[in-house]
Amino acid sequence: MEDTQATEAVKLVEEGTALWKVRGINKWFHRQYKIDTENMCLMGESKKWWSSGSTSGGDGAENSVHIVDITEIRSGWKTDTFNTVGSYFEKIKEKAASANEPVIEEGRSFSIIHGEAGRETLDLVASSQEERDAWVRALTYLLDKVRSSHQDNQYDLWLKKQFQTADADNNGSLTYDETAVLLKNLNLKLDNKHAKKLFDNANTNKRKRGGEQVLDSKEFVDFYHALLKMPEMEKLFKTHSNEKAGTMSAEQLCTFMQQCQGMGQMTAQEAADLIKEYEVSSLKSQEHLSFDGFYRLMLSNLFNIYNSAHQTAVHQNMNQPLSHYFISSSHNTYLIGHQLAGTSSLEGYISALRRGCKVVELDVWDGEDEPIIYHGHTLTTKIALADVLRDAIKPYAFIASPYPLILSIENHLSLEQQVIMVKQFKEILGDDLLTQPVSDDIKVLPSPEELKGKIIVKAKKPKDSSLRRLASALTEKCKSILSGGEVEDDDDDDDDNTDIDYIDSEEQPAQAKKRFEKKKRKLALASKQESPSSSPPLGYLSLIKRKTKALLGCSPKQKVHKPLAPELAQIVNVCEGKKFVSLFNSFESDMCVHFPSLRENKAKNIFETTPDDFIKFTQRQICKIYPLGTRTDSSNLKPYPFWTVGAQVVTLNMQTEDKPNFYNDALFRSNGNCGYVLKPDILIGKEPFVHSQLENRQTKVLRVKIISGQHLPASEKKGDITDPYIQLKVRGHPLDKQKQRTKTIKNNGFNPVFDEVLEVRIGVPQVSLIYFTVRDESSYAKDPVLARACIPFSSLMPGYRHVHLTEITGKSLAPAAIFVHVAIQDV
């Protein structure tokens, strides 16, 4: 039934319908849209023409979207644009829309989320809910179909694309001139004589077109394989196969996997199953593998240098305390651009959650009627907290995994709006919100397994109610002072400042109450003596501010913050915000639920001077490290130095595609991308470890033989055939930092042969990342990075492997890869 509905829906969208494209309250455009199922592309009519390629500017923007680039389809109002427009139309619902205006109803609305980062939106409104549902059904069906095909036949699709690109006149065949263009596109420089010989050898049918010899698609595949000759892999195949027959039996494949690939448990039946999966010829029925089948097998995830089992499923023990895990974390999650003038968006949250992030930040401020989120005291745009909770947190909290999501709250709200915030948390998140209080004598944090399916609020928790009432009264007295403030670094609440609730919090309630009453009387007296009945003179508020701080025991530079609403205690439990004073103070007074935050420079200073104490500190409680406020361009700190001392939450600007995020993605893929990675035993007290002393530790020697490369991308800057070399770096413990490189291969990025061993010695492999880059040697500028890969040492696979290469965004460059042999030895 579902397939029938999908097929009918696809027919409708192939023919096309008129839709409203919505870009703002007064920006909507009536356009025809249809789907080209042959090229799997959504096409939009732009003014007087049909757009089959991306357009830009005005109402033509985003008129064409390739299905493979779509992240998801959303029904209803679930984007920033629709939330803004929908709110406006709800308010003017009683006014009849004119004939040339769309009827913006949620039941007719849907959004297409697309782009490399999955943050671009195409917001559309259909003429009816039935038409909307047909579009959503058709797009979902086609998206599933494309994803399945793209994953299963990625290599074949790449070959087809190369042929189509070279076939300039689209007649299904290639002339020699078109083939010469193909060679350049494939990043390979051959002399004309050699290239012509390969062309003639592939041209078995001797077809001609316009008097010229041409290759059909089958001959092109033969030509391609002639180009891709890999003597090293052919030699490997011959060594482990029946040389006379030119095939490999299931038993021979099993032996190869056991002896060369470190898969000692492989059985002959499992080897036979692999042959059935990767052999494409009739040899499959005989349980024999040809070289082509062997080649396909070697390119599969099974031969990935990054353990495929680690990437596809949670394999670690998830029953340890939360403090024993690294947790994927986002900084200022709502921003999708600059820190001072960027856009606040739902897509920042949705993108981070899809990526596997399990700590997101909500910077909440007073709105007109309800809390809003934005980067305070800046020009960033604002979004409603309720929209974020309803359209991002609630539906996407567990999209990457069922393990807990932590909402890190930067609370700048008045008491009234704090109450509204708590109400919104409860009403929108419902049973997903963790509200169970923790016992006063809790010793160990609960585990990710125990907290499955729960959303945890990390915020400061109000203390004794009498202190809260006194603080509230005092705050109201100085309301104009306390509501002001200068631009402050993010997490200032958590790091360098103390709320009124926390001042002298070790005092007994009765003592604190007596002290506060006395100070209140002094403040009132000072106000009567120094304040005129009319408007206060210039400098009076500063005087009151200084006196307030003096009476409360605060330093002149210390900010006084608004009090905390008692209702916060209902939703803050296992992650309680706590000011960090010192490691000694934390050891003496912190509970395991206390969750301090440190700026990167402060954290760096502490772990560089007392790394072993920092490790001990992070064994019991979670610590958050966040970027300096001077990173206004949304740049990132390097996370791996902090990981080496056990810091669990290293927050990154995930909208910035850079090396820190690349390292972060590499680490968190190692446990099924669930957002949690178990820290090694040396960081949780189960194995002796002195961070600053590596002399007596057993060292791992990693030998990587760089055999060859294939389909290495060309350099856009250089605009010529690549002169590639491979660089290997170790990142992790400071004393393990090192790099090695191969020789340069001139004029061949297609199938360069390096045949060179790179060797590194690693003292703390448990926290090491192995980082590969393909670089293009240049005499004019810094050698550009063409492709890269990063693998945690603990996820390296031994034997003959392929390093599958990506862009810095993580986008696959398949079939670009490096063929290597990996050996690990203890010394």
Order of alpha helices (4+ residues) and beta strands (2+ residues): alpha-beta-beta-beta-beta-beta-beta-alpha-beta-beta-alpha-alpha-beta-alpha-alpha-beta-beta-alpha-alpha-beta-alpha-alpha-beta-alpha-alpha-beta-alpha-beta-beta-beta-alpha-beta-alpha-beta-alpha-alpha-alpha-beta-alpha-alpha-beta-beta-alpha-beta-beta-alpha-alpha-beta-alpha-beta-alpha-beta-beta-beta-beta-beta-beta-beta-beta-beta
